[in-house]
Amino acid sequence: MKPVVEVHNVGMKYQSLNGEITALDNINFSVNDGEFVSIVGPSGCGKSTLLSIISGLIFSTSGTVFLSGEKVMGTSPKIGYMLQKDHLFNWRTIYQNVMLGLEIRKNVTPSTKEHAIKLLRTYGLYEFKDKYPNQLSGGMRQRVALIRTLVTDPQILLLDEAFSALDYQTRLVVNDDIYDIIKKENKTALLVTHDISESISMADRVVLLSKRPGTVKNIYEINLNCDNRTPLSSRETPEFRHYFQEIWKGLDVHV
Amino acid sequence: MSMFNMKKDSVSYRAQLSGISPEHKDYLHRVRMEKIFVRVIQLLIFCTALLLWEICANAKIVDPFITSQPSRVLKTVIRLYVDGVLFQHIGITCLEAIVGFVLGTVLGTLIAIMLWWSEFLCKVLEPYLVVLNSLPKIALGPVFIVWIGAGPAAIIVMTLAISLIVTVLEVLNGFLTIDQEKIKLVQTFGGTKFQVLTKVLLPASYPTFINALKINVGLSWVGVIVGEFLVSKAGLGYLIVYGGQVFKLDLVMTSVIILGVAATVMYQGVVYLEKMLVKNKT
């Protein structure tokens, strides 16, 4: 099977007056169709930079990224990007927020409008469609942000610390929620996080990055013994602790 | 803003508690009484001041030739009205203020957009903006008169000079404090710079615009009055200068009072506009 995302020898150097910073060095990995891959690493190791490069928002200083075999030359409609906060615009209604991506891509048609309404209905937000973001809870807002991304029908979802702005309890619920939606919509997902538990609980594979300059230190296949896997039920499996220990050692955290 | 929300909250609470508890009733009563009390005191201060002014002038404790007095102000207003020039003077000044105010806000916003669009232009123009912002624009008055001629156009340019740079800096600053991640969001959808402007920057800067409007209302009046002091043949500023020159303090006081009312009405207009827009947006 051909990988959907291929990261090939990617390196990134930032220039500043004080010198040069190597953020990423020789990164190689790939993501298969329908797979959920997490990237963990210490803060400042260039995880978010890597996502920005994959999405085509910025360009790497060396190496290439391929999406379904095509070289990334700029932002692509194949990609849906979820940021740390929901960034719903409080001057737009929920429905108008969901339509943002379609408006920008000039793709507001009766069929895409219908798609948006269908997604809102499926994920229990239809009756809130004319409300404003400040009238919704944090978890619901995150769900709206996901629908805003899904409505543009991306093949690959990039989640950049997408849950870290939520409090712990909400976060566990939203993890389940978003995981469920991603699986139902049959999307490929790449999650960047510094939370080891979160990375294991959601992913099929975990890519561990080292401290700056970020390099791939290890890739862990996550095989958990549970039927109907959800992020919450994953956390209860016996293997979970084992993976946690292994990745924790790999992270090599010193304070 | 917060006053506005509080009012909304208390209304919804009241709706929730259809059976109001005696404590809550007591609380509502106290709030209402305090509000009335504040109003009464305000009115009292106003009336006392007018009365004192009138009495002192009548009793010759102060010289009404220099201080004028409320009854003379009223007479002056009536005389101006009968002569048919009252609304002419008010109209000219208000027109100049409004034109200067609108132009200052619109041009200032356009320039701010240009500076945001081109970081290079912004860097190049920075020292000039600093100088123009620091310079007391009133010093340019004589220059404008020579260049443009003594008339309403020079006054409007004076008004513009005073409010323009402040607006540019205020709006640009508003643009720069907008969350970069919101801009990134638009870019992840493949949005262009123009789309960043129309989808994020302009709508998110709405509170900044209202602030700029509020500042400009005050500044445009300064500009108009200074302009009229320098050149005009009509308007409230002209009446003040003329009154001062011929020692008609009644005319000066009357014009100042009318000016105060007109400026307040215009400011309240902006506040009302803000409320209307807030109601439609959230």
Interface residues (C-beta under 8 A of the other chain):
Chain A: S55 L57 G74 T75 S76 P77 I79 G80 Y81 L83 Q84 K85 H87 F89 N90 W91 R92 L100 G101 E103 I104 R105 Y132 N134 T152
Chain B: D179 E181 K182 K184 L185 V186 Q187 T188 F189 G190 G191 Q195 K199 V200 P203 A204 Y206 K281 T282
